[in-house]
Amino acid sequence: MATIPTWDATKVYPLGNGQYHELLQDCLYAAGLTTHDVAYEVMHLEHPNYNEQWLAKAQVRRPNAVYGGYIVETEHEAPTPHETIGAAMEDAARQALGAVRHKYHTALNQTAWRYFPRREQGKADHVISSAAGEDDDRLKMMVRLVAALNSQYDILVDELHRAHDEIVDLRARAAGVIGADPVVPYVERAESPDYKRTRYGEPNSVTRILPHED
């Protein structure tokens, strides 16, 4: 009997070096968390019949003053697998950035981070502070542009997630015919933030601009 190909899963712990990673680290520093850092746990999935997949988690950590090492405060997972490790890590870092920006928004609103999008845990949509009270018209336009670009990014990630689910389903249907295991192995989901999907045009599907007083 022929051996049925299956997925091989390997965990790796690469160093972050992308643009969202750098923004996330800078955001932690701006919030006064100068001893915190960001680490990554990435699952590398390989299959002889399909392209490799990468599932990434970004971990916000603080030093353990008693026992040494680090304590993971929160984990933030990319909503869908990617075909490159860099894309997976950047997606996870972006999820973390929105959550960190929200968690420390009171302090960060008094800094240059005021006009960065943020997302509350368990919510589908991002929000961003309005620049209506600012004198600089260029800043007002940039806030509107950031809100639009962030909305589009969320929609593209959501559509990618749906497409991935459909591919997995189609491969599962074909597995009985071609004798291959198409299902990506179960990977433990990150605790925070919860990711809720929404289609464009539905409530909370776009980045909302909040009143200036927030």
N, C-alpha and C positions, 0 to 999 in steps of 0.2 A: 504494500500500500504506500502510495506517495505521501511524503510529508507535506502538510498544509502550511504555507508560509504564514508567519505571525509577526506582530510588531515587537521590536526590541526597544525597551525603554531604559534610558540611562540618565541619571541626575548629574548635572554639572553646576558649578558655582562660579560663574565668570564675574570679572570686575566690570562695573558700569562705566561707560564712556560716551554715551550719546547726548544729544541736545536736551532731551527731556530729563535725563539723569542729572545733568549739570544744573538745570533749572530747579529740580527737586531738592538737590543738595543746597543750593543757594537759598531756596525758600525756607528750609529748616534753619539755616544760619540767621536769616532775617527775622525769624520768629524767636530767636534767642536760644535755639537748641544747638549750640555750637559743638556739643560732644556727640550728637546723633550722627548716624551715617545711614547709607542705603546699600543693602546687599541684595543679591539676586539668587533665586533658586530656579533652575531651568530644567525641564524635562525634554530630553532629545529622543524623538521617536523615529525609528527606522523600519522600513518594510521593503522587501525585495520587489514588490509590484507598484509601489506608490512613492511619491515624493516625500522626503523627510519632513517632519513636523517639529515645531518647537513651542512649548508651553512655558510661559515665564511668570514668576511672582516677584514683585518688588517688596522687600522687607525693610521697614523703617525700624532702626534699632538704636538702643542707647546702651552705654557701658554698664556692666554689672559691677558696682563698686565693692561688693562683698566677695564674690567668687571669681571675678575676672571675666573676660569674654564679653558677650553682648546679650541683651534681652530684646527679643523681637516684640515691639509694641503693636504693630499692625502689619498685615500682609495685603497686597493689592495685586490682583491677577489680571493679566490681559484677557479680555472677554473671549478671544478665539485663538486657535493655534496659528502660527505663521510658518512660512517656509525658510526663513532665515532667523538666526538667533538674535541679530541686532534688532530686527523689526519687533520680535516678541518682547524683548527687554524694554524697548522704547514705549511700546503700548502699555506694558505694566507700569512703567515710570509715569506715564501720563495719567493713568488711573490714580496712582498714589498722589500725584501733584494736586489734582482737584480735591482730594480728600484732606490732605494736609493744609491746603489753602483754606478750606472751610473750617477745619478744627481750630485753627489759630487766626481766624479772620479778624477778631477784635484787635489783636496786635498788628497784624499785617496790613489792615486798612489804613494805618498811619504811616505806611512806607510806600515804596515804589510798587509793591505787590498789590496795591488796592485794586488795580484794574485787570487782574488776572482772574480767569474763570475759576469757580469753585463748585463742589458738588457734595451735598450731604449724604452720609452713608444710607443706603437703601433707596435713594432717589434716582430717577432716570435722567433728570435734566441738570444742567449746569446753570449757575447764575453769575452775573458780573455786575459790579457797581456802575452806576451811571456817572458820566462825566458832565452832566448838564450844568452843574454849578461851577465848572472850570472856565477860565477865560480863553484857554487855548482851543481854537476850533479844530486844529489838527488832532489834538488828543480826543476830542469828542468823536471825530470820524474814525480814529483808530479803535476806539472802544466798540463802535458799531461794526467795524470790520472784524475784530477779534470775535465778537459774538456770532457773526455770520460764519466765519471759518470754523469756529468750534462746533457750531451746529452741524455743519456739513461733515466734519470729521466724525461726529457721533453717528450720523446717519450711515456713512460709509462703513464704519466698524460694525454697526448693527446689520447691514446688508451682507457684509462678509461673514458674520456669524451665522446668519440664516442660510447662506450659500454653503457654508461648511457643513451645517446640520443636514442639508439636503444631499450633499455628496456622500456623507456617511451613510445615510439611509439608502441611497442608490447602490452603494457598494455592498451594503448588507443584503440587499435583494439579489445582487448578482453573485454573491459569494457561493450560493448553492450550485450555481452553474459553472463558475470558473475555478471553484475550489480554493479560494483565497479568503483570508480573514481581513475584512476591511475596517473593522472597528478599532478606533484609537483606544488604547488601554485607559481604564479609569484612573483619573488623577485627582487627588484630594483638592477640593476647592479652597481658595483663600477665604479667610474670615471677613475681610473688609477691603473695599466696600462692596455691598451686594450690588449686582448688576441686573437691572430690570430693562428689558427691551421695549422699545416703542418705535412705531413707524412714523415717517415724516408726515406731518400734517395732523397727527394725533396730539392731544394735550401733553405738554411737557416734552415735546420732541425737539424743541429748539432752546438755545441758550437765552435765558431771559435777562434783560437789563433792569436792575433794581433801581428804586428811587435813590437820589443822591444822599439822603439822610441815613442810609443803612450803615 
